[in-house]
């Protein structure tokens, strides 16, 4: 366990040295990694928004249909 901990400590130390000595490279790699994830997130958000709009339209259409059916039934009962 101690060996594993020291190994992780060494990796962390090397990583922090890299970040301290090459901040531009570090930021480049961070943005290189995060940009595709942000694009995917944006696309999925647009897809979700479109799906929600379609669901709302369908519900509104269904509610209108139900109210029209109810009006028709009321008219049929009065005749």
C-alpha positions as CSV (number, residue, x, y, z in Angstrom):
1,X,0.0,0.0,0.0
2,X,2.8,2.4,0.9
3,X,4.5,1.6,-2.4
4,X,1.4,2.4,-4.4
5,X,1.0,5.6,-2.4
6,X,4.5,6.7,-3.1
7,X,4.1,5.9,-6.8
8,X,1.0,8.0,-7.0
9,X,2.9,10.7,-5.1
10,X,5.7,10.6,-7.6
11,X,3.2,10.8,-10.5
12,X,1.5,13.8,-8.9
13,X,4.8,15.5,-8.3
14,X,5.9,15.0,-11.9
15,X,2.6,16.3,-13.1
16,X,2.8,19.4,-11.0
17,X,6.4,20.0,-12.1
18,X,5.2,19.8,-15.8
19,X,2.4,22.2,-15.1
20,X,4.7,24.6,-13.3
21,X,7.3,24.5,-16.0
22,X,5.0,24.4,-19.1
23,X,1.8,26.3,-18.3
24,X,1.0,27.0,-22.0
25,X,1.4,23.4,-22.9
26,X,-0.7,22.3,-20.0
27,X,-3.5,24.7,-20.9
28,X,-3.3,23.6,-24.6
29,X,-3.8,20.0,-23.5
30,X,-6.6,20.9,-21.2
31,X,-8.4,22.8,-24.0
32,X,-7.6,20.1,-26.5
33,X,-9.3,17.6,-24.2
34,X,-12.3,19.7,-23.1
35,X,-13.3,21.2,-26.5
36,X,-14.7,18.0,-28.0
37,X,-16.6,17.3,-24.7
38,X,-18.1,20.8,-24.8
39,X,-19.1,20.4,-28.4
40,X,-20.8,17.1,-27.5
41,X,-22.5,18.7,-24.6
42,X,-23.8,21.5,-26.8
43,X,-25.1,19.1,-29.4
44,X,-26.9,17.0,-26.8
45,X,-28.4,20.1,-25.2
46,X,-29.8,21.1,-28.6
47,X,-31.2,17.6,-29.2
48,X,-32.8,17.7,-25.7
49,X,-34.3,21.1,-26.3
50,X,-35.7,20.0,-29.7
51,X,-37.2,16.8,-28.0
52,X,-38.8,18.9,-25.3
53,X,-40.4,21.3,-27.9
54,X,-41.7,18.3,-29.9
55,X,-43.2,16.8,-26.7
56,X,-44.9,20.1,-25.7
57,X,-46.3,20.5,-29.2
58,X,-47.7,16.9,-29.1
59,X,-49.2,17.5,-25.7
60,X,-50.8,20.8,-26.9
61,X,-52.2,19.1,-30.0
62,X,-53.6,16.2,-27.9
63,X,-55.2,18.6,-25.4
64,X,-56.8,20.5,-28.3
65,X,-58.1,17.3,-29.8
66,X,-59.6,16.2,-26.4
67,X,-61.3,19.6,-25.9
68,X,-62.7,19.4,-29.5
69,X,-64.0,15.9,-28.8
70,X,-65.6,17.1,-25.5
71,X,-67.3,20.0,-27.3
72,X,-68.6,17.7,-30.0
73,X,-70.0,15.3,-27.4
74,X,-71.8,18.2,-25.5
75,X,-73.3,19.4,-28.8
76,X,-74.5,15.8,-29.6
77,X,-76.2,15.6,-26.1
78,X,-78.1,18.8,-26.5
79,X,-79.6,17.8,-29.8
